[in-house]
């Protein structure tokens, strides 16, 4: 083999190695802005308003952490009654952030609203997701239209519809969406708060 051929072979090998390592490095550097995103600590750091309950459903299994069920029995006069809030966190104006989560509902068509909500002003980018009875991942990556302070929460609303919604494995972070390769049918794996998850499925650790 010629010297040029050897050099090209080495360069190709390096390129292949970098292509393999790049997604792993990205996943490891991303930090989750949410506390208790996998409900390892029950539903701590999450709240729900009057008219609904938000409890761990022991019958539901997921490869990471636990699954929480929001049961809406008494919707209020507004789409956001009741609403779920995460812990508070900071965002930077005009910056892209991603929210991803796994969810299913007790009906084939079940809309919920998810929002980066700035406390005090109640403003922020949002999106409606149409859930069904299959546990799937949902995500959106909006550009923030506001910055902190005041801080922001992940706000979830149920649009005046009664029934149940199951939620788990939230990821909220600065930047565009990073693929999450969790297989919902895989054997559950316990993850302690703050643990760095396997980068092969694009998870991010809690701060």
C-alpha positions as CSV (number, residue, x, y, z in Angstrom):
1,X,0.0,0.0,0.0
2,X,1.3,3.5,-0.9
3,X,2.1,6.1,1.7
4,X,-1.0,8.1,0.5
5,X,-3.2,5.1,0.9
6,X,-1.9,4.5,4.5
7,X,-2.6,8.2,5.4
8,X,-6.1,8.0,3.9
9,X,-6.8,4.8,5.8
10,X,-5.6,6.4,9.1
11,X,-7.7,9.5,8.5
12,X,-10.8,7.4,7.7
13,X,-10.3,5.4,10.9
14,X,-10.0,8.6,13.0
15,X,-13.2,10.0,11.4
16,X,-15.1,6.8,12.2
17,X,-14.0,6.8,15.8
18,X,-15.0,10.5,16.2
19,X,-18.4,9.8,14.6
20,X,-19.0,7.0,17.2
21,X,-17.8,9.1,20.2
22,X,-19.5,12.3,19.3
23,X,-23.1,11.4,20.4
24,X,-21.7,9.9,23.7
25,X,-19.8,13.0,24.5
26,X,-22.8,15.3,23.9
27,X,-25.0,13.1,26.1
28,X,-22.5,13.2,28.9
29,X,-22.1,16.9,28.8
30,X,-25.8,17.7,28.9
31,X,-27.3,18.5,32.4
32,X,-30.9,18.0,33.4
33,X,-32.4,21.1,34.9
34,X,-35.1,19.1,36.7
35,X,-34.9,17.5,40.1
36,X,-36.4,14.1,40.5
37,X,-37.1,13.7,36.8
38,X,-37.5,9.9,37.0
39,X,-39.6,9.9,40.2
40,X,-37.0,8.0,42.2
41,X,-37.9,10.2,45.2
42,X,-41.7,9.6,44.8
43,X,-43.3,12.7,43.4
44,X,-41.0,15.1,45.4
45,X,-40.3,18.4,43.6
46,X,-43.5,18.1,41.6
47,X,-46.9,19.6,42.5
48,X,-50.5,19.4,41.2
49,X,-53.4,21.8,41.8
50,X,-56.8,21.0,43.3
51,X,-59.0,18.7,41.2
52,X,-56.3,16.1,40.5
53,X,-53.8,13.7,42.1
54,X,-50.3,12.9,41.1
55,X,-49.0,9.6,42.6
56,X,-46.6,6.8,41.7
57,X,-48.3,3.9,39.9
58,X,-46.6,0.8,41.2
59,X,-48.2,-1.3,38.5
60,X,-46.5,0.6,35.7
61,X,-42.9,-0.4,34.9
62,X,-40.3,1.6,33.0
63,X,-36.6,1.0,32.4
64,X,-35.6,4.1,34.4
65,X,-37.1,5.2,37.7
66,X,-40.8,5.1,38.3
67,X,-44.0,6.1,36.6
68,X,-46.3,8.7,38.1
69,X,-50.0,8.9,37.2
70,X,-52.0,12.2,37.0
71,X,-55.6,11.5,37.7
72,X,-57.9,14.4,36.8
73,X,-61.3,14.1,38.5
74,X,-62.5,17.7,38.9
75,X,-61.3,20.0,36.1
76,X,-61.7,23.7,36.7
77,X,-63.1,26.4,34.5
78,X,-59.7,27.0,32.8
79,X,-57.5,24.6,30.7
80,X,-54.8,24.9,33.4
81,X,-57.0,23.7,36.3
82,X,-55.5,21.6,37.6
83,X,-51.8,22.0,36.6
84,X,-48.6,20.1,37.3
85,X,-45.4,22.1,38.1
86,X,-41.8,20.9,38.3
87,X,-39.1,22.5,40.4
88,X,-38.0,26.0,39.4
89,X,-35.0,26.6,37.2
90,X,-33.2,29.4,35.3
91,X,-33.4,29.9,31.6
92,X,-31.6,32.4,29.3
93,X,-33.6,34.6,26.9
94,X,-33.4,33.9,23.1
95,X,-31.8,30.5,23.9
96,X,-33.1,27.0,22.8
97,X,-34.1,24.6,25.5
98,X,-35.5,21.1,25.2
99,X,-38.2,19.3,27.2
100,X,-38.7,15.6,26.6
101,X,-40.7,13.1,28.5
102,X,-42.5,9.7,28.2
103,X,-46.2,9.5,28.5
104,X,-49.4,7.7,27.8
105,X,-53.1,8.2,28.5
106,X,-56.2,6.2,29.2
107,X,-57.7,7.1,25.8
108,X,-56.5,7.0,22.2
109,X,-56.7,10.8,21.8
110,X,-55.7,12.8,24.9
111,X,-54.3,16.3,24.5
112,X,-52.1,17.8,27.2
113,X,-50.3,21.1,27.2
114,X,-46.6,21.4,28.2
115,X,-45.0,24.8,28.8
116,X,-41.8,26.5,29.9
117,X,-43.7,28.8,32.3
118,X,-42.1,31.8,33.8
119,X,-43.4,32.3,37.3
120,X,-45.0,35.7,38.1
121,X,-45.6,36.4,34.4
122,X,-47.1,33.0,33.4
123,X,-45.5,33.4,30.0
124,X,-43.3,31.1,28.0
125,X,-43.3,28.8,24.9
126,X,-45.7,25.8,25.0
127,X,-46.9,22.9,22.8
128,X,-49.9,20.6,22.8
129,X,-49.2,16.9,22.6
130,X,-51.8,14.3,21.7
131,X,-51.2,11.3,23.8
132,X,-52.6,7.8,23.2
133,X,-52.6,4.5,25.1
134,X,-49.0,3.6,24.1
135,X,-46.0,4.8,26.3
136,X,-44.0,7.0,24.0
137,X,-41.5,9.8,24.1
138,X,-42.5,13.4,23.3
139,X,-40.3,16.4,23.0
140,X,-40.1,20.0,21.8
141,X,-37.2,22.5,21.6
142,X,-38.4,26.1,21.7
143,X,-36.4,29.3,21.8
144,X,-37.1,31.1,25.1
145,X,-39.1,34.3,24.8
146,X,-38.1,35.3,28.4
147,X,-35.2,34.9,30.8
148,X,-34.6,34.5,34.5
149,X,-35.3,36.0,36.9
150,X,-38.0,35.1,37.7
151,X,-37.4,31.3,37.4
152,X,-39.3,28.9,35.2
153,X,-41.1,25.6,35.7
154,X,-42.3,22.9,33.4
155,X,-46.1,23.4,33.5
156,X,-48.5,20.6,32.4
157,X,-52.2,21.2,31.9
158,X,-55.0,18.8,31.0
159,X,-57.4,21.1,29.1
160,X,-60.6,20.5,31.2
161,X,-60.6,16.7,30.4
162,X,-61.1,14.1,33.1
163,X,-59.1,10.9,33.1
164,X,-55.6,9.5,33.7
165,X,-52.2,10.4,32.2
166,X,-49.0,8.5,33.0
167,X,-45.7,10.4,32.9
168,X,-42.0,9.5,33.4
169,X,-38.4,10.2,32.5
170,X,-38.4,14.0,32.0
171,X,-35.3,15.7,30.5
172,X,-35.0,19.5,30.4
173,X,-31.8,21.0,29.2
174,X,-30.2,23.8,27.2
175,X,-29.8,23.0,23.5
176,X,-31.6,21.1,20.8
177,X,-33.1,17.6,21.3
178,X,-30.7,14.7,22.0
179,X,-32.1,11.3,21.1
180,X,-33.2,9.2,24.0
181,X,-32.8,5.5,23.1
182,X,-34.7,4.1,26.0
183,X,-36.6,0.9,25.2
184,X,-39.9,1.1,27.2
185,X,-40.1,-2.7,27.1
186,X,-36.7,-3.2,28.6
187,X,-36.1,-4.5,32.1
188,X,-36.4,-1.7,34.6
189,X,-33.1,-0.2,35.9
190,X,-33.0,1.7,39.2
191,X,-31.3,5.1,38.9
192,X,-30.4,7.2,42.0
193,X,-30.8,10.9,41.9
194,X,-27.8,12.6,40.3
195,X,-26.5,9.4,38.7
196,X,-25.1,9.7,35.2
197,X,-27.1,7.3,33.1
198,X,-25.8,5.2,30.3
199,X,-24.7,7.5,27.4
200,X,-25.6,4.8,24.9
201,X,-29.3,5.8,25.2
202,X,-28.6,9.5,25.3
203,X,-29.7,10.2,28.9
204,X,-28.7,13.2,31.0
205,X,-27.9,13.4,34.7
206,X,-29.8,15.5,37.2
207,X,-28.1,18.4,38.8
